[in-house]
Amino acid sequence: MQKILTGTGYEFVNNNYSSVSFKKAMLEQPLVVTFAVVKSFYYYTSGVYKPTDCVGAGINHAMQAVGFGVDATTSLEYAIIRN
């Protein structure tokens, strides 16, 4: 079997999606991000998801961040997530 992908290490990026380090890392490759799935997420359909019921919720899901942007209406920065 031929090896087609190798890892070169890892780096922790803080949880502030507007941070320079997050954006810099996103320009290099998709990132694995962890997420606290709470009840409000079950009803999410589209747009920027900004829950208010995450206080005390533990991380229970991992996804992949594949990009970032800024909401044209609210100017809120966001990450584009692939589940």
Backbone hydrogen bonds in HBPLUS format (Angstrom, degrees):
<---DONOR---> <-ACCEPTOR-->    atom                        ^
c    i                          cat <-CA-CA->   ^        H-A-AA   ^      H-
h    n   atom  resd res      DA  || num        DHA   H-A  angle D-A-AA Bond
n    s   type  num  typ     dist DA aas  dist angle  dist       angle   num
A0019-SER N   A0016-ASN O   2.84 MM   3  5.44 161.5  1.87 127.1 130.4     1
A0023-LYS N   A0019-SER O   3.26 MM   4  6.55 169.7  2.27 151.6 153.6     2
A0024-LYS N   A0020-VAL O   2.84 MM   4  5.98 161.7  1.88 153.5 159.3     3
A0025-ALA N   A0021-SER O   3.00 MM   4  6.06 159.8  2.04 141.7 147.1     4
A0026-MET N   A0022-PHE O   2.92 MM   4  6.15 152.6  1.99 148.3 156.4     5
A0027-LEU N   A0023-LYS O   3.09 MM   4  6.36 138.6  2.27 144.2 154.0     6
A0027-LEU N   A0024-LYS O   3.24 MM   3  5.30 131.7  2.48  95.9 108.2     7
A0028-GLU N   A0025-ALA O   3.05 MM   3  5.28 142.8  2.19 102.8 113.6     8
A0029-GLN N   A0025-ALA O   3.22 MM   4  6.59 157.4  2.28 155.1 160.0     9
A0031-LEU N   A0065-ALA O   2.92 MM  34  5.04 157.9  1.97 144.6 150.4    10
A0065-ALA N   A0031-LEU O   2.69 MM  34  5.04 154.0  1.75 152.0 158.3    11
A0033-VAL N   A0063-MET O   2.91 MM  30  5.43 166.0  1.93 141.6 146.3    12
A0063-MET N   A0033-VAL O   2.87 MM  30  5.43 162.5  1.90 159.5 165.3    13
A0035-PHE N   A0061-HIS O   2.85 MM  26  5.23 147.3  1.95 157.6 157.9    14
A0060-ASN N   A0035-PHE O   3.14 MM  25  6.38 158.4  2.19 143.1 144.7    15
A0061-HIS N   A0035-PHE O   3.17 MM  26  5.23 125.0  2.49 155.1 161.4    16
A0041-PHE N   A0038-VAL O   2.88 MM   3  5.61 146.3  2.00 123.5 132.9    17
A0042-TYR N   A0039-LYS O   3.10 MM   3  5.65 144.5  2.23 113.6 122.2    18
A0043-TYR N   A0040-SER O   3.24 MM   3  5.67 149.9  2.34 107.5 115.2    19
A0044-TYR N   A0041-PHE O   3.16 MM   3  5.07 163.2  2.18 104.2 109.5    20
A0057-ALA N   A0054-CYS O   2.88 MM   3  5.12 165.9  1.90 129.2 131.6    21
A0064-GLN N   A0082-ARG O   3.00 MM  18  5.18 170.1  2.01 154.6 156.7    22
A0082-ARG N   A0064-GLN O   2.71 MM  18  5.18 168.0  1.72 158.4 162.7    23
A0066-VAL N   A0080-ILE O   2.82 MM  14  5.68 159.5  1.86 161.0 167.9    24
A0080-ILE N   A0067-GLY O   2.75 MM  13  4.88 172.5  1.75 125.2 127.2    25
A0069-GLY N   A0078-TYR O   2.97 MM   9  5.49 154.3  2.03 147.4 151.5    26
A0078-TYR N   A0069-GLY O   2.93 MM   9  5.49 158.2  1.98 145.7 147.4    27
A0071-ASP N   A0076-LEU O   2.87 MM   5  5.22 170.5  1.88 143.6 144.6    28
A0075-SER N   A0071-ASP O   2.77 MM   4  4.92 141.1  1.92 141.4 148.1    29
